[in-house]
Amino acid sequence: MALRVAVIGLGGIGRNHARIYSAHPKAELVGVCDILRDRADTAAQTHQVPAYYEMERMLAELHPDVVSVATAGVENGGDHFAPTMAALRAGAHVLCEKPLSNSLTEAQEMVAEARRLDRCLAVDLNHRFSPATEMAKQHQEAGDLGHLLFVRTYLWIGNRKESAPYFHLRALHSHSVDVMRYFGGEVSEVQAMFAKGPGREIWSNAVINLRFAGGALGQLLGSYDMGGSHDIEQTLLAGTAGELLISNSTCDLTWYPHGKDAQAQHIHQAGGQKSFGETMGRRLGRFVDQVAAGARPTEIEGSGAEALQAQAVVDAAIRSHESGGALVRLQDVLGGSAGR
Ligand SMILES: NC(=O)c1ccc[n+]([C@@H]2O[C@H](COP(=O)([O-])OP(=O)(O)OC[C@H]3O[C@@H](n4cnc5c(N)ncnc54)[C@H](O)[C@@H]3O)[C@@H](O)[C@H]2O)c1
């Protein structure tokens, strides 16, 4: 039987969620909700499902198996807390948009509540679901990198919105830090420098250095001043046995095995971040497939707990920047509860 899915928040992203669930064979879209009536009504008409303007009413009447939270708010995450908590408490598994929240405390509460209620909590960390990125992971697991030494990523786009000072960090780098953690594992220390691009009031550029608990070093370059870049996202993984380069906005993978006779292998995987619908469809589809197959909350890929760790890295970078580039230990940012 198909999972009954409801979507809260019907801006551009929530409309994508509704479209993806409607097309998924193991999902049935049963309702849509937005406090803006016209948004709820339009989506309801498109998908022939009931429209709601209050999430509590929708949750009480429909009892969905899965709820997608596609609200936004301050730093694109400030409005996620209330719908996520309400949906979990109504018994649903939840897929929340990124960042999980713009507040680390709230993100920790969301992860803790999902654990307490034994519900699956996933986050739309769709960049790790690009085909090239997944294939790089398979190479890593097959030992093609040897011992991982470096993870170097850039993610840069154009976004001229002048909102909160750390909007660029919190709204965008949930993605890049998640991809770096996907390959490098837990982060133990963070050091960062931020800069403002020409004419900007917010910290629109960043360099963030990471130390992974497993011993590798990482570096992230990020920007909201790179509109029109030919390649918005790239990750180089360098190890003792070879290198893997995910490039061309996560569409291409090149494997450079070490050794003088070794031949580089270049693989074009598909849309990646050049095709929003593809990675988002793959990510939401994976969540539906996992929940439909009865996955335990701890088995969910791109989980709330993982998003919380990525968010803590971003908060550590902000703390480092505010203290003139000091080294910040992740455990000091997460406090007593590591949120896992
Ligand atoms: N995963 C990705 O690649 C990706 C890309 C872009 C944006 N996003 C994320 O998607 C989210 C949504 O982005 P958007 O551009 O569609 O935002 P948006 O502001 O256009 O839409 C959010 C909608 O949520 C509604 N809303 C807010 N609180 C609500 C509530 N309590 N109940 C019902 N409706 C409520 C608003 O009325 C609004 O229509 C953001 O968190 C953003 O960070 C993700």
PDBQT file of the ligand as one rigid body, heavy atoms in Angstrom, charges set to zero:
ROOT
HETATM    1  N1  LIG A 401      17.105  21.184  -1.064  1.00  0.00    +0.000 N 
HETATM    2  C1  LIG A 401      17.344  22.151  -1.931  1.00  0.00    +0.000 C 
HETATM    3  O1  LIG A 401      18.120  21.996  -2.867  1.00  0.00    +0.000 OA
HETATM    4  C2  LIG A 401      16.673  23.480  -1.753  1.00  0.00    +0.000 A 
HETATM    5  C3  LIG A 401      16.792  24.476  -2.711  1.00  0.00    +0.000 A 
HETATM    6  C4  LIG A 401      16.178  25.683  -2.489  1.00  0.00    +0.000 A 
HETATM    7  C5  LIG A 401      15.458  25.904  -1.328  1.00  0.00    +0.000 A 
HETATM    8  N2  LIG A 401      15.382  24.907  -0.394  1.00  0.00    +0.000 N 
HETATM    9  C6  LIG A 401      14.652  25.076   0.878  1.00  0.00    +0.000 C 
HETATM   10  O2  LIG A 401      13.260  24.921   0.649  1.00  0.00    +0.000 OA
HETATM   11  C7  LIG A 401      12.520  25.652   1.634  1.00  0.00    +0.000 C 
HETATM   12  C8  LIG A 401      11.372  26.394   0.979  1.00  0.00    +0.000 C 
HETATM   13  O3  LIG A 401      11.862  27.284   0.030  1.00  0.00    +0.000 OA
HETATM   14  P1  LIG A 401      10.852  28.172  -0.869  1.00  0.00    +0.000 P 
HETATM   15  O4  LIG A 401      11.713  28.965  -1.761  1.00  0.00    +0.000 OA
HETATM   16  O5  LIG A 401       9.819  27.295  -1.469  1.00  0.00    +0.000 OA
HETATM   17  O6  LIG A 401      10.207  29.113   0.270  1.00  0.00    +0.000 OA
HETATM   18  P2  LIG A 401       8.895  30.018   0.219  1.00  0.00    +0.000 P 
HETATM   19  O7  LIG A 401       9.071  31.054   1.270  1.00  0.00    +0.000 OA
HETATM   20  O8  LIG A 401       8.598  30.443  -1.176  1.00  0.00    +0.000 OA
HETATM   21  O9  LIG A 401       7.710  29.017   0.642  1.00  0.00    +0.000 OA
HETATM   22  C9  LIG A 401       7.501  28.626   1.966  1.00  0.00    +0.000 C 
HETATM   23  C10 LIG A 401       5.996  28.503   2.170  1.00  0.00    +0.000 C 
HETATM   24  O10 LIG A 401       5.743  27.992   3.489  1.00  0.00    +0.000 OA
HETATM   25  C11 LIG A 401       4.550  28.588   3.955  1.00  0.00    +0.000 C 
HETATM   26  N3  LIG A 401       4.470  28.437   5.407  1.00  0.00    +0.000 N 
HETATM   27  C12 LIG A 401       5.255  28.990   6.359  1.00  0.00    +0.000 A 
HETATM   28  N4  LIG A 401       4.871  28.590   7.590  1.00  0.00    +0.000 NA
HETATM   29  C13 LIG A 401       3.828  27.743   7.415  1.00  0.00    +0.000 A 
HETATM   30  C14 LIG A 401       2.996  26.999   8.300  1.00  0.00    +0.000 A 
HETATM   31  N5  LIG A 401       3.195  27.014   9.620  1.00  0.00    +0.000 N 
HETATM   32  N6  LIG A 401       2.020  26.238   7.782  1.00  0.00    +0.000 NA
HETATM   33  C15 LIG A 401       1.815  26.198   6.449  1.00  0.00    +0.000 A 
HETATM   34  N7  LIG A 401       2.549  26.886   5.547  1.00  0.00    +0.000 NA
HETATM   35  C16 LIG A 401       3.554  27.652   6.027  1.00  0.00    +0.000 A 
HETATM   36  C17 LIG A 401       4.653  30.026   3.476  1.00  0.00    +0.000 C 
HETATM   37  O11 LIG A 401       3.404  30.666   3.465  1.00  0.00    +0.000 OA
HETATM   38  C18 LIG A 401       5.238  29.836   2.084  1.00  0.00    +0.000 C 
HETATM   39  O12 LIG A 401       4.250  29.731   1.084  1.00  0.00    +0.000 OA
HETATM   40  C19 LIG A 401      13.554  26.519   2.372  1.00  0.00    +0.000 C 
HETATM   41  O13 LIG A 401      13.843  25.951   3.623  1.00  0.00    +0.000 OA
HETATM   42  C20 LIG A 401      14.797  26.447   1.495  1.00  0.00    +0.000 C 
HETATM   43  O14 LIG A 401      16.020  26.487   2.238  1.00  0.00    +0.000 OA
HETATM   44  C21 LIG A 401      15.953  23.706  -0.609  1.00  0.00    +0.000 A 
ENDROOT
TORSDOF 0
